[in-house]
Amino acid sequence: MIGEYNTDRPHIILKEYGRNVQKLIEYIRNVPSKEKRTELSYTLIELIKQLTPTIKEQGDDPQRLWDDLYIIADFNLDVNNPFPVPERDILFKKPDRMEYPQSDVRFKHYGKNIEKLVKEALKLEDPQERQEAIIYLGKLMKTFYGNWNKETLDDSVILKDIQLMSGGALKMTIDKVREDNLFEKLYKERKKARPQGNGDNHQRRQQGGGGGHRPFNKNKGNNFRRRRDG
């Protein structure tokens, strides 16, 4: 007996159901009685549910199974379908192409959201709140830049970029930024543990020293952050 090669077999229309289901549909399609074809189709639907584990994972959707029967039968299946008979054009219609949102980001190393925060900061009328917004922006920008670049970004560059994005409306002297270390990163990288011994005192000095950084005014400085989170 000569074996049957896959290259000589008909193309499998829906591979997730396999060749045997396709053969059964071909058999059902050629049954003379419509009532018998309908009965066999119902039985095949139940058989597919048992043989195809992915059907259970995707949830019970009997209409999709009936649509698949018509697809495998090349829409040549005359049975009493409990659902509307699918149309070939609708099932194989390509979805409309989604337009990808295009927006020019001037400073890609900071991200688009920084520019949005600058616009929010420009809405602040209180001078003190604007200063606190500049400080918070500086911290974010240094943090975001450090996430993608190993080198440290100078505070003067950050301050200049804030002025450019705000059209010169958000200003602060570089001396004030450097004096109080206002643009310090929002979080610090963990340092590798030093060996136990004489270096412990030096390590404690490093961890305990906070420099001359002055924290935000918690009562006023959170206004800009609440606007951002809201």
C-alpha positions in Angstrom: 0.0 0.0 0.0 1.4 3.3 -1.0 1.5 5.9 1.8 -0.2 9.3 1.4 2.1 12.3 1.5 1.1 15.6 3.1 2.0 17.3 -0.2 -0.7 15.3 -1.9 -3.4 16.1 0.7 -5.7 19.1 0.6 -4.6 22.2 2.4 -5.7 22.5 6.0 -7.8 25.6 6.2 -7.8 26.1 10.0 -4.8 24.3 11.4 -5.9 24.6 15.1 -8.6 22.0 14.4 -6.5 19.6 12.3 -7.1 17.5 9.2 -9.6 15.1 10.8 -12.1 17.8 11.6 -11.8 19.1 8.1 -12.5 15.6 6.7 -15.6 15.3 9.0 -16.9 18.6 7.7 -16.4 17.4 4.1 -18.3 14.3 5.0 -21.2 16.2 6.7 -21.4 18.6 3.7 -22.1 15.6 1.4 -24.9 14.0 3.5 -28.2 14.2 1.5 -30.5 15.1 4.4 -30.4 18.6 5.8 -31.7 17.4 9.2 -29.0 14.8 9.4 -26.3 17.4 8.4 -27.5 19.7 11.2 -27.5 16.9 13.7 -23.9 15.8 12.7 -22.8 19.5 12.8 -24.0 19.8 16.4 -22.2 16.6 17.3 -19.0 17.9 15.7 -19.2 21.2 17.6 -19.2 19.2 20.9 -16.4 17.0 19.7 -14.3 20.1 18.8 -14.8 21.4 22.4 -13.4 18.2 23.8 -10.5 17.8 21.4 -9.3 21.5 21.3 -8.0 22.7 24.7 -7.6 26.3 23.5 -11.4 26.5 23.1 -11.9 26.1 26.9 -9.2 28.7 27.6 -10.8 31.3 25.3 -14.2 30.8 26.9 -17.5 29.5 25.5 -18.2 31.2 22.2 -20.5 28.8 20.2 -21.0 31.3 17.3 -17.3 31.4 16.6 -17.2 27.6 16.4 -20.1 27.6 13.9 -18.4 30.4 11.9 -15.3 28.2 11.8 -17.3 25.3 10.4 -18.4 27.5 7.5 -14.9 28.7 6.9 -13.5 25.1 6.8 -16.4 24.1 4.5 -15.6 27.1 2.2 -19.1 28.5 3.1 -20.7 25.6 1.3 -22.6 24.1 4.2 -26.4 23.9 4.2 -27.5 23.3 7.8 -29.9 24.8 10.3 -27.4 27.2 11.9 -28.5 28.5 15.3 -26.7 31.7 14.4 -26.7 34.0 11.4 -24.8 32.5 8.5 -21.5 34.4 8.3 -20.6 36.4 5.2 -17.3 35.6 3.5 -16.5 39.3 2.9 -17.0 40.3 6.5 -15.0 37.4 8.0 -12.0 38.0 5.7 -12.2 41.8 5.6 -8.9 43.4 6.7 -9.3 45.8 9.6 -8.8 49.5 9.0 -5.3 50.7 9.5 -4.8 52.4 12.8 -2.9 55.7 12.6 0.1 55.8 14.9 0.0 59.0 17.0 2.7 61.3 15.8 4.1 63.9 18.1 7.4 65.7 18.0 9.4 65.3 21.2 12.1 68.0 21.4 14.0 66.3 24.2 13.6 62.5 23.7 16.0 61.7 26.5 13.5 63.2 29.0 10.3 61.9 27.4 7.0 63.5 26.2 5.6 63.7 29.7 8.2 66.2 30.9 7.0 68.7 28.2 3.4 68.2 29.5 4.6 68.9 33.1 6.3 72.0 31.9 3.0 73.2 30.4 1.3 72.4 33.8 4.0 74.4 35.6 3.3 77.4 33.4 -0.3 77.5 34.7 0.9 78.1 38.3 0.5 81.7 39.3 2.2 81.6 42.7 6.0 82.4 42.3 6.9 80.0 45.2 4.9 77.1 43.5 6.7 77.8 40.2 10.1 77.6 41.9 9.1 74.3 43.5 7.8 73.0 40.1 11.2 73.9 38.6 13.0 71.9 41.3 10.7 68.9 40.8 11.1 69.0 37.0 14.9 69.2 37.5 14.9 66.1 39.7 12.7 64.2 37.2 14.8 65.2 34.2 18.1 64.2 35.9 16.5 60.9 37.0 15.1 60.1 33.5 18.4 61.0 31.8 20.3 58.8 34.2 18.2 55.8 33.4 19.4 55.7 29.8 22.9 57.3 30.1 25.8 56.5 32.3 27.2 60.0 32.4 25.8 62.6 34.7 23.9 65.5 33.2 25.1 68.9 34.4 22.5 71.0 36.3 23.1 74.0 34.0 22.0 71.9 31.0 18.8 70.8 32.8 18.1 74.4 33.8 18.7 75.6 30.2 16.3 72.9 28.8 13.6 73.9 31.3 13.9 77.5 30.1 13.7 76.4 26.4 10.7 74.2 27.0 8.9 77.0 28.9 9.8 79.7 26.5 11.9 81.4 29.2 9.1 81.6 31.7 10.5 79.1 34.2 13.8 80.6 35.5 16.1 79.9 38.4 19.8 80.8 39.0 22.3 78.0 38.5 24.0 79.2 41.7 20.9 78.4 43.8 20.6 75.0 42.2 24.1 74.0 42.9 24.3 75.5 46.3 21.4 73.5 47.7 21.8 70.5 45.2 18.2 71.0 44.2 18.3 68.8 41.1 19.4 65.7 43.0 18.0 62.5 41.6 14.8 61.2 43.0 16.5 58.0 44.0 20.1 56.9 44.3 21.7 53.8 43.0 22.6 51.2 45.6 26.3 51.1 46.3 28.1 47.8 46.6 28.8 46.7 50.2 32.3 47.5 51.4 34.4 44.8 53.2 34.1 44.9 57.0 37.0 46.5 58.7 38.6 49.9 58.9 36.5 51.3 56.1 33.3 51.2 58.2 33.7 54.7 59.5 34.2 56.1 56.0 31.1 54.2 54.8 29.0 55.6 57.6 30.1 59.1 56.8 29.1 58.5 53.1 25.7 57.2 54.0 25.0 59.7 56.7 26.1 62.8 54.8 23.3 64.5 53.0 25.2 67.5 51.9 23.5 70.9 51.9 20.3 69.7 50.2 17.2 71.5 51.5 14.0 69.4 51.2 10.8 70.6 49.6 8.2 72.5 51.6 5.8 69.6 52.1 2.8 71.9 52.6 3.3 73.9 49.4 5.5 71.8 47.2 3.0 69.0 46.8 0.5 71.1 44.8 2.4 70.7 41.6 2.7 66.9 42.1 -1.0 66.6 42.9 -1.8 68.4 39.6 0.5 66.0 37.8 -0.9 62.9 39.4 -4.5 64.1 39.0 
